[in-house]
Amino acid sequence: MKVYKDLSIEIEGTNTHYFDFGDFENESQNKALYYGYTFICNNAHEDLLKKHDHNIYLNVVPPTEFCGPYDVKVEDRFDEIYSICPYTAEWLNKIKSVDKYKKIWYPFNKKYIPSTQEKKYDVCYHGGIHGQKYFEMLQILNNFKYRYMTMTHDINPTTQYAIPMATDLDLSNSEKLIRIGECKISVCYNNFPVRNIHDVNAVKSQDRWQENKAFAHVESHGILPQLKSRFIEASLCKTLNLVERDPWNVIEEWYEPDKHFVYFEGNDDLEKSISKILSNWSSYQDIIEESYNHSFENYCCDSVIDYMQN
């Protein structure tokens, strides 16, 4: 399978830059894989698609694209589209009367897995700040020996405001993964709040929007589900994922609670959950190992290629 990437409009240093699917390219020219948001912008690289019989697009942003003007026809030129949002994949198949949309996990390239680290810190969060819930989370983490990792470039105003609470800024990918591995627990939200009423209206502008389970709580709670990359990062760094339970629990499409990760019941429960884990740390080692093995064997980039080819 031929592999094409165009990350020209992706934020430098974000996870897509480290998929390196080209590592798994082979001589077969029948199928081609495309990744990078550019490929669904204005029919970019149309000449490349003409070279292959079967064109596959990997989409790791759903459902964020629906928080603005978005034409669902932009992916029609691809024969298959793999999406990290199973609800959006199901919905698009339904409203288009096709079966080309498939759910996919968030991938990770094995070559970037760090060596096992000594645990120096209690808990971490790595990523952007997307509303009050995240500020509350950082305030709770501040009661522990914590790390908060983020960038200082291409970030939203809320994340900029939270920079004083960060312990690690602008780490390289390898530095970030090592730091995650030095933490016992990683906090993970597999959902995000819409920014304002304009986002809600953009979602509602889509034809048959109510039929997408991802949009079920956009009016009532102002949230959407999204599988986050930080889960598999922590899993492969042998750090325990502490995941917020939400109306979707999308992570259960690929992982099992209390076998591969632990839930917490919102920020009111977060401090208690962290303390419980730290007080019984040895009893969570099997979950950490099970999660690592499950991710390594099933959800890395080589498995993505195998899944798409077979």
ZICORDA-V132262 format. One record per pair of residues at least 6 apart in sequence whose ideal C-beta (glycine too) atoms are under 7 Angstrom apart, sorted by the first residue. I is the first residue (numbers start at 0). J is the second residue. D is the distance in Angstrom with one decimal. If there is no record, write none. Layout:
# ZICORDA-V132262
i:I j:J d:D
i:I j:J d:D
This chain:
# ZICORDA-V132262
i:0 j:24 d:6.6
i:0 j:25 d:6.0
i:0 j:27 d:5.8
i:0 j:30 d:4.4
i:0 j:31 d:6.6
i:0 j:32 d:5.8
i:0 j:304 d:6.8
i:0 j:308 d:6.0
i:1 j:24 d:6.3
i:1 j:28 d:5.8
i:1 j:31 d:4.3
i:1 j:51 d:6.4
i:2 j:20 d:4.7
i:2 j:21 d:4.9
i:2 j:24 d:4.6
i:2 j:32 d:5.0
i:3 j:31 d:6.3
i:3 j:33 d:4.9
i:3 j:47 d:5.7
i:4 j:20 d:6.9
i:4 j:34 d:5.4
i:4 j:35 d:5.2
i:5 j:35 d:4.1
i:5 j:37 d:4.1
i:5 j:38 d:6.2
i:5 j:43 d:7.0
i:5 j:44 d:6.7
i:6 j:15 d:5.9
i:6 j:16 d:5.9
i:6 j:35 d:4.7
i:7 j:37 d:5.7
i:8 j:36 d:5.7
i:8 j:37 d:5.5
i:9 j:15 d:5.2
i:9 j:16 d:6.7
i:9 j:35 d:6.3
i:9 j:36 d:6.5
i:10 j:153 d:4.5
i:12 j:150 d:6.4
i:14 j:228 d:4.5
i:15 j:34 d:6.8
i:15 j:35 d:6.8
i:15 j:59 d:6.5
i:17 j:108 d:5.9
i:17 j:111 d:5.7
i:17 j:172 d:5.5
i:18 j:34 d:6.5
i:18 j:106 d:6.0
i:18 j:108 d:5.9
i:18 j:300 d:5.8
i:19 j:108 d:5.0
i:19 j:300 d:7.0
i:20 j:32 d:6.1
i:20 j:34 d:6.4
i:20 j:300 d:6.0
i:20 j:304 d:6.9
i:23 j:300 d:6.7
i:23 j:301 d:6.0
i:23 j:304 d:4.4
i:28 j:51 d:6.3
i:29 j:51 d:6.6
i:29 j:52 d:5.1
i:29 j:53 d:6.0
i:30 j:51 d:6.5
i:30 j:53 d:4.5
i:30 j:55 d:6.4
i:30 j:308 d:6.8
i:31 j:51 d:4.1
i:31 j:54 d:5.4
i:31 j:55 d:6.7
i:32 j:55 d:4.9
i:32 j:57 d:6.5
i:32 j:307 d:6.5
i:33 j:54 d:6.7
i:33 j:55 d:6.9
i:33 j:56 d:5.1
i:34 j:57 d:4.3
i:36 j:60 d:6.5
i:37 j:43 d:5.1
i:38 j:44 d:6.3
i:38 j:56 d:6.0
i:39 j:56 d:6.9
i:39 j:73 d:4.5
i:39 j:74 d:5.7
i:42 j:76 d:6.9
i:48 j:54 d:4.9
i:48 j:76 d:6.2
i:53 j:78 d:5.0
i:54 j:77 d:5.0
i:54 j:78 d:5.3
i:55 j:77 d:6.5
i:55 j:78 d:6.6
i:55 j:79 d:4.7
i:55 j:81 d:6.8
i:55 j:307 d:5.7
i:56 j:74 d:6.1
i:56 j:77 d:4.3
i:56 j:80 d:4.9
i:57 j:81 d:5.1
i:57 j:103 d:6.9
i:58 j:80 d:6.0
i:58 j:81 d:6.7
i:58 j:82 d:4.9
i:59 j:83 d:5.2
i:59 j:105 d:6.4
i:61 j:82 d:5.0
i:61 j:83 d:6.1
i:61 j:84 d:3.7
i:61 j:87 d:4.7
i:62 j:84 d:5.1
i:62 j:87 d:5.1
i:62 j:213 d:4.8
i:62 j:223 d:5.3
i:62 j:225 d:6.8
i:63 j:225 d:6.7
i:65 j:201 d:6.2
i:65 j:202 d:5.1
i:65 j:205 d:6.2
i:66 j:193 d:6.0
i:66 j:194 d:7.0
i:66 j:198 d:4.1
i:66 j:201 d:5.6
i:66 j:202 d:6.8
i:67 j:201 d:5.3
i:68 j:201 d:6.6
i:71 j:91 d:6.3
i:71 j:205 d:7.0
i:74 j:80 d:5.0
i:78 j:99 d:6.3
i:79 j:99 d:5.2
i:79 j:101 d:6.4
i:80 j:99 d:6.0
i:80 j:100 d:5.1
i:81 j:101 d:5.1
i:81 j:103 d:3.9
i:81 j:307 d:6.8
i:82 j:88 d:4.4
i:82 j:100 d:6.0
i:82 j:102 d:6.3
i:82 j:103 d:6.5
i:83 j:103 d:6.0
i:83 j:105 d:5.5
i:83 j:226 d:4.6
i:84 j:213 d:5.8
i:84 j:224 d:6.9
i:84 j:225 d:6.9
i:85 j:102 d:3.8
i:85 j:249 d:6.9
i:85 j:252 d:5.5
i:86 j:211 d:5.8
i:86 j:212 d:4.0
i:86 j:213 d:4.1
i:86 j:224 d:7.0
i:87 j:211 d:6.0
i:87 j:213 d:5.4
i:88 j:100 d:3.9
i:88 j:101 d:6.2
i:88 j:102 d:5.1
i:90 j:210 d:5.7
i:90 j:211 d:3.8
i:91 j:100 d:4.8
i:92 j:98 d:5.6
i:92 j:100 d:4.9
i:93 j:210 d:6.5
i:94 j:206 d:6.4
i:94 j:207 d:5.1
i:94 j:210 d:6.9
i:102 j:252 d:6.5
i:103 j:303 d:6.8
i:104 j:253 d:5.0
i:104 j:298 d:4.6
i:105 j:226 d:5.3
i:105 j:228 d:5.0
i:105 j:231 d:5.5
i:106 j:298 d:6.6
i:106 j:299 d:6.3
i:106 j:300 d:4.7
i:106 j:303 d:4.8
i:107 j:231 d:4.8
i:107 j:232 d:6.7
i:107 j:235 d:5.8
i:107 j:299 d:5.4
i:107 j:300 d:6.7
i:108 j:299 d:6.6
i:108 j:300 d:4.6
i:109 j:299 d:4.8
i:109 j:301 d:6.8
i:111 j:172 d:6.5
i:111 j:176 d:6.5
i:112 j:235 d:5.0
i:113 j:173 d:7.0
i:113 j:176 d:4.6
i:113 j:177 d:5.1
i:113 j:180 d:5.2
i:113 j:236 d:6.0
i:115 j:180 d:6.9
i:115 j:237 d:5.7
i:116 j:177 d:6.1
i:116 j:180 d:3.6
i:116 j:181 d:4.7
i:117 j:181 d:6.8
i:118 j:181 d:6.4
i:118 j:182 d:7.0
i:118 j:183 d:5.1
i:119 j:181 d:4.5
i:120 j:144 d:5.0
i:120 j:145 d:6.4
i:120 j:146 d:5.2
i:120 j:181 d:5.7
i:120 j:182 d:4.4
i:121 j:143 d:4.1
i:121 j:144 d:4.5
i:121 j:145 d:6.2
i:121 j:183 d:5.7
i:121 j:184 d:6.5
i:121 j:273 d:6.9
i:121 j:277 d:5.8
i:122 j:140 d:5.6
i:122 j:143 d:5.2
i:122 j:145 d:5.1
i:122 j:182 d:6.1
i:122 j:183 d:6.6
i:122 j:184 d:4.2
i:122 j:186 d:6.5
i:122 j:273 d:5.5
i:123 j:145 d:6.3
i:123 j:146 d:4.3
i:123 j:147 d:6.9
i:123 j:148 d:6.8
i:123 j:179 d:6.1
i:123 j:182 d:4.0
i:123 j:185 d:5.4
i:124 j:136 d:6.4
i:124 j:137 d:6.9
i:124 j:140 d:6.3
i:124 j:147 d:5.4
i:124 j:186 d:4.8
i:125 j:148 d:4.0
i:125 j:175 d:6.4
i:125 j:179 d:6.4
i:125 j:229 d:5.7
i:126 j:149 d:6.8
i:126 j:229 d:5.7
i:127 j:149 d:6.9
i:127 j:154 d:6.3
i:127 j:155 d:6.3
i:127 j:158 d:4.7
i:128 j:134 d:6.7
i:128 j:157 d:4.7
i:128 j:158 d:4.5
i:128 j:161 d:4.4
i:129 j:157 d:6.5
i:129 j:191 d:5.1
i:129 j:192 d:5.8
i:130 j:157 d:6.7
i:130 j:192 d:4.4
i:132 j:266 d:6.1
i:134 j:161 d:6.6
i:135 j:266 d:4.8
i:136 j:186 d:6.2
i:136 j:266 d:6.0
i:136 j:269 d:6.5
i:137 j:147 d:6.1
i:137 j:161 d:6.4
i:137 j:164 d:4.9
i:139 j:266 d:6.6
i:139 j:269 d:5.1
i:139 j:270 d:4.9
i:140 j:147 d:6.7
i:142 j:270 d:6.4
i:143 j:273 d:6.1
i:146 j:166 d:4.7
i:146 j:167 d:5.9
i:146 j:178 d:5.8
i:146 j:182 d:5.9
i:147 j:164 d:5.8
i:147 j:165 d:4.9
i:147 j:166 d:5.4
i:148 j:165 d:7.0
i:148 j:167 d:4.3
i:148 j:170 d:5.9
i:148 j:175 d:5.7
i:148 j:178 d:6.1
i:149 j:158 d:6.1
i:149 j:165 d:5.1
i:149 j:168 d:6.6
i:150 j:169 d:5.8
i:151 j:162 d:6.6
i:151 j:168 d:5.5
i:151 j:169 d:5.6
i:167 j:178 d:5.8
i:170 j:178 d:6.4
i:176 j:232 d:6.6
i:176 j:236 d:5.7
i:179 j:185 d:6.2
i:179 j:232 d:6.0
i:179 j:233 d:5.7
i:179 j:236 d:4.4
i:179 j:238 d:5.5
i:180 j:236 d:3.8
i:180 j:237 d:6.3
i:180 j:238 d:6.2
i:182 j:238 d:5.5
i:183 j:238 d:6.8
i:183 j:239 d:6.3
i:183 j:277 d:6.8
i:183 j:280 d:6.5
i:184 j:238 d:6.8
i:184 j:239 d:5.0
i:184 j:241 d:5.1
i:184 j:273 d:6.1
i:184 j:276 d:5.9
i:185 j:229 d:6.5
i:185 j:233 d:3.7
i:185 j:238 d:4.8
i:185 j:239 d:7.0
i:185 j:240 d:5.6
i:185 j:241 d:6.8
i:186 j:241 d:5.3
i:187 j:227 d:6.0
i:187 j:229 d:5.6
i:187 j:230 d:5.2
i:187 j:240 d:5.3
i:187 j:241 d:6.7
i:187 j:242 d:4.7
i:188 j:243 d:4.9
i:189 j:224 d:6.3
i:189 j:225 d:6.4
i:189 j:226 d:5.8
i:189 j:227 d:5.4
i:189 j:242 d:6.5
i:189 j:245 d:6.8
i:189 j:249 d:5.3
i:189 j:250 d:5.4
i:190 j:222 d:5.0
i:190 j:223 d:6.5
i:190 j:224 d:5.1
i:190 j:225 d:6.4
i:190 j:245 d:4.8
i:191 j:222 d:6.8
i:191 j:223 d:6.0
i:191 j:225 d:5.6
i:192 j:221 d:5.4
i:192 j:222 d:5.4
i:193 j:199 d:5.8
i:193 j:217 d:6.3
i:193 j:221 d:5.1
i:193 j:223 d:6.6
i:199 j:217 d:5.7
i:199 j:218 d:6.3
i:202 j:208 d:5.8
i:202 j:214 d:5.5
i:202 j:217 d:5.2
i:208 j:214 d:5.4
i:213 j:223 d:5.8
i:213 j:224 d:5.5
i:215 j:246 d:6.9
i:216 j:222 d:5.5
i:216 j:246 d:5.4
i:217 j:223 d:6.1
i:224 j:245 d:7.0
i:224 j:247 d:4.1
i:224 j:249 d:4.8
i:226 j:249 d:5.4
i:226 j:250 d:6.8
i:230 j:240 d:5.5
i:230 j:250 d:6.3
i:231 j:294 d:5.5
i:231 j:298 d:6.1
i:233 j:240 d:5.1
i:234 j:240 d:6.2
i:234 j:290 d:4.5
i:234 j:291 d:6.0
i:234 j:294 d:4.4
i:235 j:291 d:6.3
i:235 j:294 d:5.3
i:235 j:295 d:6.7
i:237 j:287 d:5.4
i:237 j:291 d:5.3
i:239 j:261 d:6.6
i:239 j:276 d:6.6
i:239 j:283 d:5.5
i:239 j:286 d:6.4
i:239 j:287 d:5.5
i:240 j:260 d:4.0
i:240 j:290 d:6.8
i:241 j:261 d:5.5
i:241 j:263 d:5.6
i:241 j:272 d:6.1
i:241 j:273 d:6.9
i:242 j:250 d:5.9
i:242 j:260 d:5.2
i:242 j:262 d:5.6
i:243 j:263 d:6.0
i:243 j:265 d:6.4
i:244 j:262 d:4.5
i:244 j:264 d:5.6
i:250 j:260 d:6.9
i:253 j:298 d:6.6
i:254 j:260 d:5.9
i:254 j:293 d:6.7
i:256 j:262 d:5.5
i:258 j:286 d:6.6
i:258 j:289 d:5.6
i:259 j:286 d:6.6
i:259 j:289 d:5.7
i:259 j:290 d:4.1
i:259 j:293 d:5.6
i:260 j:290 d:6.3
i:261 j:276 d:6.9
i:261 j:286 d:6.9
i:263 j:269 d:5.2
i:263 j:272 d:4.0
i:276 j:283 d:6.0
